[in-house]
Amino acid sequence: MTDMTVDLGGLEMRTPVATASGTFGYGREYAEMVDYSRIGAITAKGVRMVPWPGNPMPRHCEVPGGLLNAIGLQGPGAEHFVKWTLPQLRALDVPVIANVWGASVEEYAQAAAVLDAAAGVSAIEVNVSCPNVKEGGHTFGSSPRILAETVRAVRAAVKKPLIVKLAPNVPDIAPYIHALEDEGADAVSLINTIPAMAIDIEKRRPVLANRTGGLSGRCVHPAAVKIVYDAYRAGKLPILAMGGVYGPEDAIEFMLAGATAVAVGTATFTDPSTAVRIADGIDRYCGRHGFSAARELTGALLETAP
């Protein structure tokens, strides 16, 4: 039997497959459809200090090979999450990664501290792809300097494993990985959605009310693999990889490129059991190829061409 356990920066996972933030709700929605014993962790939908309504409708649409969304991080706020959502998540007996965001460095740290202190949260994931109101609207992850400031503040506020979710639309991922290492992050998650847009040519209007959104799905997978590959070689942080994971082969590709674990996102909408199916597929692959543990796949890419 394959040892499927992995250690994602101090977060012990029984399989290397998690669910991605924003695509699995708050976990409880799939309770009757998923075998949680085969999932390594659930990443909850993003939470900030205050309730947030998200963007106006329409805020998602299908595009060739993927999904375009501008949900706008709708959520009930940290207090509601801790009081009402976490007790239900604890009943599922699976590690919970709480995803946090904010409009300022101070709010990031405050929200992270609230969730870090809550029973049932196993790790904190910081989404730095949000507009920084104090920096002219630039996202927290668009500058290594601002990223470092944010991570430093959150690190000082939390004791649990700290994962930082980086944006993919930067020219070189290495300075961002170095900033995370310098400020004490325990792991990095890659990639967030890719900025994109769709236009209704008959109406001559953007399809989304927000005009632009984030692209996810099969179409982003090769780009995500390349970024994970670069991040693995840039530093030593364990990587939670995501982007177009629809089957075991996608997850294994990420792990060979350097990921410690993978997260399933958009595929959950068409098949809620995708994460379980992928975990089983990784197990079978390890058996066929002589790997005694799933963690042995991390970085096991043969660099030379066949």
C-alpha positions, 0 to 999 in steps of 0.5 A, a space after each residue: 500500500 502506498 503511504 499517501 501522507 504528506 506534510 505541507 509546511 506543518 499541515 499533516 495531510 492524509 492524502 496529497 489532494 485538497 479542495 481549492 478555496 471558492 469552489 468547495 463552498 464551506 465544505 459541508 455542502 458536499 457532505 453526502 457526496 464525498 468520502 472525506 477520509 480520502 481528502 487531505 484538506 478542505 480550503 474554505 471560501 475566503 473570509 475577511 473581517 466583515 461580511 462582504 456581498 461580492 460583485 453584482 450579477 452576472 459574475 461567471 460564465 463558461 469559456 472554451 476550456 474553462 470558467 471565468 468568474 468575478 464572484 468578488 469574494 462574497 462571504 459572511 465575515 470572520 465572526 459568522 464563519 467561526 460561530 456557524 461554519 467551523 462547528 459543521 466543518 469540524 464534524 467532517 473530520 478533515 483538516 480545514 485551511 481557512 482562506 483570508 483576505 482584506 483591504 489593508 495589511 491590518 485587516 489581513 492580520 486581524 482576520 488571520 488572528 481570529 481564524 488562527 485562534 478558532 478551534 477547527 482551523 488547521 492552517 491559514 491561507 492568505 489570498 494576496 490577489 486583492 486590491 490594496 486600498 492604501 496602495 492605490 488599488 494595486 494587489 497585495 501580491 503584485 509587489 514583493 515589497 507589499 507582499 513581504 509587509 503583508 506576510 510579516 504582519 500575518 506571520 506575527 499574528 498566527 501560530 498555525 501553518 501559514 500558506 500564501 496564495 500567489 497571483 500568476 500574472 507576474 514576470 518572475 515568481 522567484 522574488 515572490 517566493 524569496 519574500 515568502 521565505 524571508 518573512 516566515 511563510 510555511 508554504 505557497 499555493 499556486 496558482 490563483 486564477 488568471 485575469 481574463 475577459 469575455 465580450 458578448 459581441 451581439 450586445 457589444 458589452 462585457 459578459 461579466 458585470 465586473 467586466 473582467 474576472 479570473 480564468 480557471 479550468 483545463 485551459 490554465 493547467 500548462 501555465 500553472 505547471 510551468 509556474 509551479 516548476 519555477 517556484 520549486 526551483 526558486 526556493 524550498 517552500 512546499 507547494 500546494 498546486 492548483 489550476 486545471 486539475 481534473 484527473 490523476 494525471 494532472 495532479 501527478 504532473 504538478 507533483 513531478 514539477 515540484 508540488 507537495 500537494 494539489 488542490 481541485 477547484 473548477 472540476 468540482 462543479 462538474 464532478 464533486 468526487 474529483 478530489 477522491 478520484 484523484 487521490 485513488 489515481 495517485 495511489 495506483 500510479 505510485 504502485 505501478 511506478 514503484 513509489 512507496 510514498 506519494 511524497 516521493 513524487 515531489 520534484 521527481 521529474 526527469 529533466 532530460 528529453 526522452 
